[in-house]
Structure formats: C-alpha cells, structure tokens
Amino acid sequence: MYSSRENGTNGLATEWNMVESRRHGFQRCSSHCTGLHFSPLPKTPHGGTLTVYSSSSATEESASTYTYSYAYGPTGLAGLFRNRYAAGCAIFASVGGISFGYDQGVIANVLVMKDFVSRWPVGPWEKGIMTAVLELGALFGALLAGVFADKYSRRRSIFLASLVFCAGSAFQAGAQSLNHLILGRAIGGLGVGALSMLSPLYMAEISSPELRGSLMALEQLAIVSGVVFGFWAGFLTRNVPGSASWRIPLALQFLPGISLCLGCFLLPPSPRFLVLKGRLDEAMQSLSKLRLRTAAEAPHDPLLQLELLEMQVDVALETRWLGNNDGEKSVNSWRRLFCREYIDRTSIGIMIMFFQQWSGINALLYYGPTLVTSIGLEGDLVTLLVSGGIGIVQFLAVIPAIFYLDRLGRKPLLRGGSALMSLSHIVIAVLIHRYEGNWPAHSSAAWLAVICIYAFTAAYGVSFGPIGWVLPSEVFPLSVRSKGVSLATASNWVNNFLIGLVTPPMIQSSAGATFFLFGTACFAAHFWSTYFVPETAGISLEEMDAVFGTTAGKEDRRVKVELEQDFGIHDLVRGLVDRSD
C-alpha cells in the first residue's frame, strides 16, 4: 500500500511516504483500496506508528481480513538522527565501499605517475588488463561471498573479505614487477568484490523499512568517498621522488581494510540471518537493539513482534520451497533465481548493474586524465584537477540522495538521472566530433564538455549510483537474497571488468564514439527504468512479492496464509484491533 500521512504517537510526529504494508488473508490494500477503513491505534508502545485496516464488507471471509502498515519513525534525515545506532552500524559497514572506491580513484593517478611509467612502460591494452584484473577477481569474490554469508554469517564473511583485501594491498604496495602488481590487484579484487556484496546485504538486513533506502545509499556515499580519497592521495604524492610516489597511495588501502577487520565484530548480528538459523532469542535481542528497544520493552512491542514473525514466515516458506539440506538449499536457491517467479527480480539485479557500469562512470574514474585530454585540455595539473573534480561532484550529489531516496522513490530518480546522463554524453560526443582537430581555437567548447562531464556525474550520483546498490538488496526474498545480491554484484564486476579492459583502446581509436556509446547506454537505461522497473520504496523485504505479482498463484497464497496463521500474525493483529476498540 502506498500512503502519505502524518502520525503522532507518544509525542513522535512522523511524516512518511509509501510506508511498509503487509497483506493478511487474500486481500491486498493499495492506494486505490475500496471497501476498507483504517484506524490508527491510539498508542503504540515505545514509539512508532501502527495502522490496522479492516474490510467494511459484511462477508465472513472479508471480515476476518486485515492489513496493516507501520513505521518505527520518520524517514530521511530526521529518521537517521532518531536512530543513530542503526545509522552508525550502517556507516561502519559501508567502510567496505570505501575500499571499493579507493581503488577506483587511486589507479587513475598511478597510471600516469612518472616513476611508474618509466619503470613499467604500458600501452592501452596493458593499462586495461592491469585495471580490469581487479574487477575479474572481484567477480569471483562476489559470487563466493553469497555462499559464505549464508553458511558462516554476514559478519564473519566481512572479516574474511577484509583480510583478503589487506593481503592484496600488501602485494600492490610492495610490487617489484608488473606481474606482482597484477597479482596483488587480483587478490585485492577478491576482497573488494566480496565486500561490495556483503556490505549492502548486511545494511539492508539491519535497516528498518522507512530508513532502508537512506541507509543503503550510504554504500554509494562510501564508494565515492573512497574515490575522492584515492584520487587526491595519489595527486598529493605524485611528485614524491622514486617509487614512493605510487607505493604510498597503494599502501593507504590498508586503512579501511584493517578498520573493518578490527571492528566488524562490534556490529550487531543480522536479525534476518539469526532467524534463518533458528536462533530466535538472539534475533529478537539484535532486532530490539537496532530498533532502540530495551530487553524489557521488546516482548511487549507489537512492531518488533510483527517484524520478527514475518521473518519466521519467510524462513518457513524458504524451507518448504528449497529444503533443509544446506547443499541442496544452495543449489536450489541459485536455480530458483532463474525460474519464472523470480526471473523479473533477477533481471533487475543484473541490469541495474549493467547500466550502472555502461553509463561510463568508471571509465571516467579509471581513466579520467586520459579522457579529459581527449576533450582538448592540456597540462598534467589541469587534467588531474579536472578529473579529480569528478569524484568531488559525485560525492556531493550522493548526499541529497541519502536524505530523499525514500521520499522521492527509486523510479523517478532513475528516469531523470538517466535522461540527463544520456544528454551529457551526446553533447560531449558532438563537441569532440566537431572540434577535436582544433581544440586550442575552441577552448570554450572544451570547458563546455567539462561542464557536461560534471552534469553527468551529478546525475549519476543521485540515481544509478546509490540505487544500483539499493534495488538488488530490496527485491529478493530471504531464501535467495544473498545469492541474488551476489549475482547482481557479479554483474557489476563483469561489466566493470569489460569497461576497464576496453576503454583505453576505445579512446585511442575514437574518443567521440566512446562518449556516444555511453550516451546510447544511458538512453537505454532510461527506457528500461521507465517500463521495466517497479517502485520499491517503502515496501518491506518480506512483502516484495506483491510488487512483482508473484503471489498470484493460489497455492503460494494458501501456504503463506497458513504459515501466518500458524505463527500467530493474524491473532496478534486481531488482538491489537480488539484492544483499540
């Protein structure tokens, strides 16, 4: 159900859009509900809002049908400040994104440093291989992370991925040959790929529905923060004598890796993972801590009870669908991603990452100085400063996305962002086609191209940048969520690998055609987001089925309602209604 209301409970004024809703029985409430009336409960213990809907029909079946919606607090900035604990946990988990972004930012400077170029002369394809090998390692890291996350927990998997990343950083910083550097980047890629899957997965599972988009956007903020730090670390050391000019910025990758290694076990465990393993008491403890409830308050809080029961129903459904054996469950969950019920979700996870990469953002980050030179700017200092500005613009653009992603929704941002991204690329391609033979006489055209690059980066920063990490963690059910996010992240790294490999020779062949290709991809992204992407803002992880219409099957509906009755969700809702009358 999509709704916009203002509720006051226990002194908490909550304005929220597209609040989380649940379906019970066979009736789904939406913004166009008929035959339903609602009554906000006069008092929800310990803060938050809960609204119960009942049918106005006189039939016995509909009279026992209830829907409800709830929120723990406000959305956006107010919600983040209210629940600083969950926000702090998400911020720390997003350190994995910093390691991802740092590598993207630092390599652009390393590839043009004087000592590096003189020590190991590299051509366009060698540059592509050295850059892309990290993405190839990250592909395997992302795929393996899904298996480890389900078997050993999210936090332990984050710890292992951080160790692998630190080992790869050591190889890179101490490289004595180009082969050592390539090996180090491949090993580091395993860790980066795993963290790029594990961090968003963990953040999605600890977030309350009304804050999930904002907290997930922190992953993109962490990535662009890493890009900024990586680029400017290399920029500041570029004139240091000898190999220290590039070894120092590569060695600084240790900082986020070690921080995550030492601190990940201070994070609360994922309540959804604990439910998956049958550790319900621990799940309630973790959930109550993340929702700012004390141990004494938790058993009496209807919001916590409902959320935990819904997780149990999801796990019970998983057991019926996939079986109890871990090996069988893993195989079935991978296979299930491509069955008729979930192929739409899988395609969204794969395609959002495809368009994120073929928008051209990482081509700018990896080869910023080279691309800036192709639009007519000259001089090492100018090209480095302009390409460094790309990371800063992206960083600034992500900040409003954190606060307004849940309020504005995913779909409008994807559509508007892709339209501006496409227009920017096409304008740059036209300028290059017209003036590449005589840039000195058309300096204003060169600076117009720079403005277009920054416009593209800002549009990406509020759309495909953060939403690319939000959507895959939202659309999959618990039974296949880790595998689904892992597959989406693998799509990111496959396309990232291709971008890193082919961009240098593409630029050398035709810079204008390169930008035109990216512009065409952004136009396709606009078409895709308009006609194939549903709005997921405010929809619970447990109720995403209704968005994709996959609960239309009579047997699935029957099984789900039976489980909801068995676990007592219907009785709990009816009891709350009776107490409010």
BELDAMO-V900754 format. One record per residue. RES is the residue in three letters. OMEGA is omega in whole degrees, 0 to 359 (999 if undefined). Layout:
# BELDAMO-V900754
{{RES | OMEGA} {RES | OMEGA}}
This chain:
# BELDAMO-V900754
{{MET | 179} {TYR | 187} {SER | 175} {SER | 183} {ARG | 175} {GLU | 184} {ASN | 175} {GLY | 182} {THR | 180} {ASN | 178} {GLY | 181} {LEU | 176} {ALA | 186} {THR | 174} {GLU | 187} {TRP | 180} {ASN | 173} {MET | 185} {VAL | 182} {GLU | 178} {SER | 181} {ARG | 175} {ARG | 175} {HIS | 189} {GLY | 184} {PHE | 186} {GLN | 179} {ARG | 178} {CYS | 178} {SER | 180} {SER | 180} {HIS | 181} {CYS | 170} {THR | 179} {GLY | 179} {LEU | 170} {HIS | 183} {PHE | 175} {SER | 176} {PRO | 177} {LEU | 187} {PRO | 183} {LYS | 174} {THR | 185} {PRO | 171} {HIS | 176} {GLY | 182} {GLY | 180} {THR | 178} {LEU | 179} {THR | 181} {VAL | 179} {TYR | 176} {SER | 183} {SER | 175} {SER | 179} {SER | 183} {ALA | 182} {THR | 183} {GLU | 182} {GLU | 183} {SER | 180} {ALA | 179} {SER | 182} {THR | 180} {TYR | 166} {THR | 178} {TYR | 177} {SER | 179} {TYR | 175} {ALA | 179} {TYR | 182} {GLY | 181} {PRO | 176} {THR | 171} {GLY | 186} {LEU | 180} {ALA | 179} {GLY | 179} {LEU | 179} {PHE | 181} {ARG | 179} {ASN | 183} {ARG | 181} {TYR | 179} {ALA | 178} {ALA | 179} {GLY | 178} {CYS | 180} {ALA | 179} {ILE | 181} {PHE | 179} {ALA | 182} {SER | 175} {VAL | 175} {GLY | 177} {GLY | 178} {ILE | 179} {SER | 177} {PHE | 183} {GLY | 182} {TYR | 180} {ASP | 179} {GLN | 183} {GLY | 188} {VAL | 186} {ILE | 181} {ALA | 179} {ASN | 183} {VAL | 184} {LEU | 181} {VAL | 179} {MET | 187} {LYS | 182} {ASP | 181} {PHE | 182} {VAL | 180} {SER | 181} {ARG | 182} {TRP | 179} {PRO | 182} {VAL | 175} {GLY | 182} {PRO | 181} {TRP | 177} {GLU | 175} {LYS | 180} {GLY | 180} {ILE | 182} {MET | 179} {THR | 189} {ALA | 183} {VAL | 176} {LEU | 180} {GLU | 178} {LEU | 175} {GLY | 180} {ALA | 177} {LEU | 180} {PHE | 177} {GLY | 180} {ALA | 180} {LEU | 180} {LEU | 183} {ALA | 180} {GLY | 179} {VAL | 181} {PHE | 182} {ALA | 180} {ASP | 185} {LYS | 189} {TYR | 179} {SER | 181} {ARG | 185} {ARG | 179} {ARG | 178} {SER | 176} {ILE | 179} {PHE | 181} {LEU | 180} {ALA | 179} {SER | 177} {LEU | 179} {VAL | 178} {PHE | 178} {CYS | 178} {ALA | 177} {GLY | 178} {SER | 179} {ALA | 177} {PHE | 183} {GLN | 183} {ALA | 182} {GLY | 186} {ALA | 176} {GLN | 176} {SER | 179} {LEU | 178} {ASN | 177} {HIS | 182} {LEU | 180} {ILE | 178} {LEU | 180} {GLY | 179} {ARG | 177} {ALA | 179} {ILE | 177} {GLY | 178} {GLY | 176} {LEU | 180} {GLY | 181} {VAL | 180} {GLY | 178} {ALA | 180} {LEU | 180} {SER | 175} {MET | 187} {LEU | 183} {SER | 178} {PRO | 178} {LEU | 180} {TYR | 182} {MET | 179} {ALA | 186} {GLU | 176} {ILE | 186} {SER | 171} {SER | 188} {PRO | 186} {GLU | 181} {LEU | 188} {ARG | 180} {GLY | 180} {SER | 181} {LEU | 179} {MET | 178} {ALA | 176} {LEU | 177} {GLU | 179} {GLN | 177} {LEU | 178} {ALA | 180} {ILE | 182} {VAL | 173} {SER | 177} {GLY | 178} {VAL | 181} {VAL | 180} {PHE | 182} {GLY | 182} {PHE | 186} {TRP | 172} {ALA | 177} {GLY | 180} {PHE | 182} {LEU | 182} {THR | 188} {ARG | 182} {ASN | 176} {VAL | 183} {PRO | 173} {GLY | 185} {SER | 178} {ALA | 181} {SER | 179} {TRP | 178} {ARG | 182} {ILE | 180} {PRO | 176} {LEU | 180} {ALA | 181} {LEU | 175} {GLN | 179} {PHE | 188} {LEU | 178} {PRO | 180} {GLY | 180} {ILE | 179} {SER | 181} {LEU | 176} {CYS | 185} {LEU | 188} {GLY | 188} {CYS | 181} {PHE | 171} {LEU | 178} {LEU | 176} {PRO | 177} {PRO | 178} {SER | 179} {PRO | 180} {ARG | 176} {PHE | 180} {LEU | 175} {VAL | 179} {LEU | 180} {LYS | 177} {GLY | 181} {ARG | 190} {LEU | 180} {ASP | 178} {GLU | 178} {ALA | 178} {MET | 178} {GLN | 181} {SER | 181} {LEU | 181} {SER | 178} {LYS | 180} {LEU | 180} {ARG | 175} {LEU | 174} {ARG | 176} {THR | 179} {ALA | 179} {ALA | 182} {GLU | 189} {ALA | 183} {PRO | 185} {HIS | 182} {ASP | 183} {PRO | 180} {LEU | 178} {LEU | 180} {GLN | 180} {LEU | 182} {GLU | 180} {LEU | 178} {LEU | 178} {GLU | 176} {MET | 179} {GLN | 177} {VAL | 180} {ASP | 180} {VAL | 178} {ALA | 176} {LEU | 179} {GLU | 181} {THR | 179} {ARG | 184} {TRP | 192} {LEU | 182} {GLY | 185} {ASN | 182} {ASN | 184} {ASP | 180} {GLY | 178} {GLU | 181} {LYS | 181} {SER | 180} {VAL | 182} {ASN | 181} {SER | 175} {TRP | 180} {ARG | 184} {ARG | 178} {LEU | 185} {PHE | 175} {CYS | 186} {ARG | 184} {GLU | 189} {TYR | 182} {ILE | 178} {ASP | 179} {ARG | 180} {THR | 180} {SER | 177} {ILE | 179} {GLY | 181} {ILE | 187} {MET | 179} {ILE | 177} {MET | 176} {PHE | 181} {PHE | 177} {GLN | 182} {GLN | 183} {TRP | 168} {SER | 178} {GLY | 185} {ILE | 183} {ASN | 171} {ALA | 178} {LEU | 182} {LEU | 181} {TYR | 188} {TYR | 182} {GLY | 180} {PRO | 180} {THR | 180} {LEU | 179} {VAL | 176} {THR | 182} {SER | 177} {ILE | 167} {GLY | 178} {LEU | 185} {GLU | 180} {GLY | 183} {ASP | 184} {LEU | 181} {VAL | 183} {THR | 179} {LEU | 180} {LEU | 180} {VAL | 179} {SER | 175} {GLY | 178} {GLY | 179} {ILE | 179} {GLY | 180} {ILE | 178} {VAL | 179} {GLN | 179} {PHE | 181} {LEU | 182} {ALA | 182} {VAL | 185} {ILE | 177} {PRO | 178} {ALA | 179} {ILE | 186} {PHE | 188} {TYR | 183} {LEU | 180} {ASP | 182} {ARG | 183} {LEU | 183} {GLY | 183} {ARG | 189} {LYS | 180} {PRO | 179} {LEU | 178} {LEU | 182} {ARG | 181} {GLY | 180} {GLY | 182} {SER | 178} {ALA | 179} {LEU | 178} {MET | 180} {SER | 180} {LEU | 181} {SER | 180} {HIS | 182} {ILE | 178} {VAL | 179} {ILE | 180} {ALA | 179} {VAL | 180} {LEU | 179} {ILE | 181} {HIS | 184} {ARG | 192} {TYR | 187} {GLU | 178} {GLY | 184} {ASN | 181} {TRP | 182} {PRO | 180} {ALA | 182} {HIS | 182} {SER | 179} {SER | 177} {ALA | 178} {ALA | 180} {TRP | 172} {LEU | 177} {ALA | 177} {VAL | 178} {ILE | 179} {CYS | 177} {ILE | 179} {TYR | 177} {ALA | 176} {PHE | 183} {THR | 179} {ALA | 179} {ALA | 177} {TYR | 184} {GLY | 179} {VAL | 184} {SER | 187} {PHE | 177} {GLY | 181} {PRO | 186} {ILE | 176} {GLY | 178} {TRP | 181} {VAL | 187} {LEU | 182} {PRO | 180} {SER | 181} {GLU | 196} {VAL | 185} {PHE | 175} {PRO | 184} {LEU | 185} {SER | 181} {VAL | 188} {ARG | 183} {SER | 178} {LYS | 180} {GLY | 177} {VAL | 179} {SER | 179} {LEU | 178} {ALA | 179} {THR | 176} {ALA | 175} {SER | 177} {ASN | 186} {TRP | 175} {VAL | 181} {ASN | 175} {ASN | 178} {PHE | 181} {LEU | 179} {ILE | 180} {GLY | 184} {LEU | 190} {VAL | 185} {THR | 181} {PRO | 178} {PRO | 177} {MET | 179} {ILE | 180} {GLN | 180} {SER | 181} {SER | 179} {ALA | 180} {GLY | 179} {ALA | 178} {THR | 179} {PHE | 178} {PHE | 178} {LEU | 179} {PHE | 178} {GLY | 177} {THR | 178} {ALA | 179} {CYS | 176} {PHE | 176} {ALA | 178} {ALA | 178} {HIS | 179} {PHE | 181} {TRP | 182} {SER | 179} {THR | 190} {TYR | 186} {PHE | 183} {VAL | 176} {PRO | 174} {GLU | 183} {THR | 182} {ALA | 176} {GLY | 179} {ILE | 184} {SER | 177} {LEU | 182} {GLU | 184} {GLU | 180} {MET | 178} {ASP | 185} {ALA | 180} {VAL | 183} {PHE | 178} {GLY | 183} {THR | 177} {THR | 181} {ALA | 179} {GLY | 185} {LYS | 182} {GLU | 179} {ASP | 179} {ARG | 182} {ARG | 181} {VAL | 182} {LYS | 179} {VAL | 178} {GLU | 181} {LEU | 178} {GLU | 177} {GLN | 180} {ASP | 182} {PHE | 172} {GLY | 180} {ILE | 181} {HIS | 180} {ASP | 180} {LEU | 180} {VAL | 180} {ARG | 178} {GLY | 178} {LEU | 178} {VAL | 181} {ASP | 181} {ARG | 182} {SER | 182} {ASP | 999}}
